[in-house]
């Protein structure tokens, strides 16, 4: 799962929020015409004609090839291999307005990163990142005061609520087999 993929917690209360998101990372050049591979792609956002922002400049995608898992694109004004190489490692951003509308219990993964995690009123830590495990996605929580990271599965029994606007997630430690 890409860190920009929508994630869902069935039945969890939710408050929405949106901001520009990363559609992918500029990878190595492909061919001589300025095309390049896109790393960590959000393929649905990399369509021909779509405007992306790269290093603060708006660019239009003029070529799209490859697969959804490994797309190849070329941006207007990027005319040769050297130009593509100079962009390598850059983030391709898209306006939140072009993102698909999420359901009431879905969030963009990056909106959860950095959120404070609580069990009731007790603050436990901060979401470091989202992990895609074989059985489900999990929040990797850096514990307040140190200690081993806490893994919180994105399931209804573990997550009581998510408030993206307040960057706050309420979880049930007892479900995870821990005490407060």
C-alpha positions as CSV (number, residue, x, y, z in Angstrom):
1,X,0.0,0.0,0.0
2,X,1.3,3.4,-0.9
3,X,1.4,5.9,1.9
4,X,-0.9,8.0,-0.1
5,X,-3.6,5.3,-0.5
6,X,-6.9,5.8,1.2
7,X,-7.3,3.7,4.3
8,X,-10.5,2.8,6.1
9,X,-11.6,1.9,9.6
10,X,-15.1,0.3,9.2
11,X,-17.6,2.1,11.3
12,X,-15.2,4.5,13.0
13,X,-16.4,8.1,13.5
14,X,-14.5,10.6,11.3
15,X,-13.9,14.3,10.6
16,X,-12.5,15.1,7.2
17,X,-9.5,17.2,6.1
18,X,-7.6,17.7,2.8
19,X,-4.4,19.1,1.5
20,X,-2.1,18.7,-1.6
21,X,-0.8,15.1,-1.7
22,X,2.2,13.4,-3.3
23,X,1.3,11.5,-6.5
24,X,4.7,9.9,-6.7
25,X,8.5,10.5,-6.7
26,X,10.6,11.2,-9.8
27,X,12.6,8.1,-10.4
28,X,15.3,7.2,-12.9
29,X,15.1,8.4,-16.5
30,X,13.5,6.2,-19.2
31,X,14.7,6.7,-22.7
32,X,16.0,9.9,-24.2
33,X,12.9,12.1,-24.5
34,X,12.7,13.3,-20.8
35,X,10.5,10.5,-19.6
36,X,11.1,9.0,-16.1
37,X,9.8,6.2,-13.9
38,X,7.6,7.2,-11.0
39,X,8.4,5.7,-7.6
40,X,5.7,5.2,-4.9
41,X,3.0,6.1,-7.5
42,X,-0.6,7.0,-6.9
43,X,-1.3,5.9,-10.5
44,X,-4.9,7.3,-10.7
45,X,-3.4,10.8,-10.2
46,X,-0.8,10.4,-13.0
47,X,-3.0,10.9,-16.1
48,X,-2.1,12.6,-19.3
49,X,-3.1,16.3,-19.1
50,X,-3.0,16.4,-15.3
51,X,-1.2,19.3,-13.7
52,X,1.4,18.3,-11.1
53,X,3.7,20.5,-9.0
54,X,7.3,19.7,-8.8
55,X,9.8,21.8,-6.9
56,X,7.2,24.6,-6.7
57,X,6.6,24.7,-10.5
58,X,3.3,23.6,-12.2
59,X,3.9,21.0,-15.0
60,X,1.5,19.1,-17.2
61,X,1.9,15.4,-17.8
62,X,2.3,14.9,-21.6
63,X,3.2,11.2,-21.8
64,X,2.0,8.2,-19.7
65,X,3.3,4.7,-20.3
66,X,4.3,1.7,-18.2
67,X,2.0,0.1,-15.7
68,X,0.0,1.4,-12.7
69,X,2.6,-0.3,-10.4
70,X,5.5,1.3,-12.4
71,X,4.3,4.2,-14.5
72,X,6.5,6.2,-16.8
73,X,5.6,9.8,-17.4
74,X,7.1,12.9,-19.2
75,X,6.4,16.4,-18.1
76,X,5.9,19.4,-20.4
77,X,9.3,21.1,-20.7
78,X,11.3,18.1,-19.7
79,X,12.8,17.3,-23.2
80,X,15.8,15.0,-22.6
81,X,17.4,12.4,-20.4
82,X,19.6,15.0,-18.6
83,X,16.5,17.1,-17.7
84,X,14.8,14.0,-16.3
85,X,17.9,13.1,-14.3
86,X,18.0,16.6,-12.8
87,X,14.4,16.1,-11.4
88,X,15.3,12.7,-9.8
89,X,14.0,12.3,-6.2
90,X,11.5,15.2,-6.5
91,X,8.0,14.9,-5.3
92,X,5.1,15.1,-7.7
93,X,2.2,16.9,-5.9
94,X,-1.4,17.2,-7.0
95,X,-4.2,19.5,-5.7
96,X,-6.4,17.8,-3.2
97,X,-9.3,18.9,-5.4
98,X,-8.5,16.2,-7.9
99,X,-8.5,13.4,-5.4
100,X,-11.4,11.0,-5.3
101,X,-14.0,11.7,-2.7
102,X,-13.5,9.4,0.3
103,X,-16.2,7.6,2.2
104,X,-17.2,8.7,5.7
105,X,-14.7,6.2,7.3
106,X,-11.7,6.7,5.0
107,X,-8.7,8.9,5.3
108,X,-5.6,9.6,3.2
109,X,-2.7,7.8,5.0
110,X,-0.6,10.9,5.1
111,X,-3.3,12.7,7.0
112,X,-2.9,10.2,9.8
113,X,0.9,10.6,10.0
114,X,1.9,12.9,12.9
115,X,-1.5,12.6,14.6
116,X,-1.4,12.3,18.4
117,X,-2.7,8.9,19.7
118,X,-4.8,8.6,22.9
119,X,-6.6,6.0,24.9
120,X,-9.3,8.1,26.3
121,X,-7.6,11.1,27.9
122,X,-4.1,9.5,28.2
123,X,-1.8,10.5,25.4
124,X,0.2,7.5,24.2
125,X,2.3,8.9,21.4
126,X,2.4,10.1,17.8
127,X,1.8,8.2,14.5
128,X,5.1,7.8,12.8
129,X,3.8,6.1,9.7
130,X,1.3,3.7,8.2
131,X,2.5,0.1,7.6
132,X,0.9,-2.3,5.2
133,X,1.0,-5.7,6.9
134,X,-0.3,-8.9,5.3
135,X,-3.5,-8.9,7.3
136,X,-4.3,-5.2,7.5
137,X,-2.8,-1.7,7.6
138,X,-1.4,-0.6,11.0
139,X,-0.4,2.7,12.6
140,X,3.1,2.7,13.8
141,X,3.0,4.8,17.0
142,X,6.1,6.3,18.5
143,X,5.4,6.0,22.2
144,X,5.5,9.1,24.4
145,X,8.5,8.7,26.8
146,X,10.2,6.1,24.7
147,X,9.7,2.3,24.7
148,X,8.9,0.0,21.9
149,X,6.7,1.3,19.1
150,X,3.0,0.5,19.3
151,X,1.3,-1.1,16.3
152,X,-2.4,-0.3,16.1
153,X,-4.4,-2.2,13.4
154,X,-6.8,-0.1,11.5
155,X,-9.9,-2.1,12.6
156,X,-13.0,-0.9,14.4
157,X,-12.2,-2.7,17.6
158,X,-8.8,-1.0,17.9
159,X,-9.8,2.5,16.7
160,X,-12.5,4.4,18.5
161,X,-12.3,7.7,16.5
162,X,-10.1,9.6,14.1
163,X,-10.2,13.4,14.0
164,X,-8.0,14.5,11.1
165,X,-8.6,18.2,11.7
166,X,-7.4,18.0,15.3
167,X,-4.8,15.4,14.4
168,X,-6.1,13.1,17.1
169,X,-6.8,9.3,17.1
170,X,-8.4,7.6,20.0
171,X,-7.6,3.9,20.4
172,X,-8.5,1.0,22.7
173,X,-5.4,-0.3,24.4
174,X,-7.3,-3.1,26.1
175,X,-8.1,-4.5,22.6
176,X,-4.4,-4.5,21.9
177,X,-3.7,-6.5,25.1
178,X,-2.1,-3.6,26.9
179,X,-3.1,-1.5,29.9
180,X,-2.8,2.3,30.1
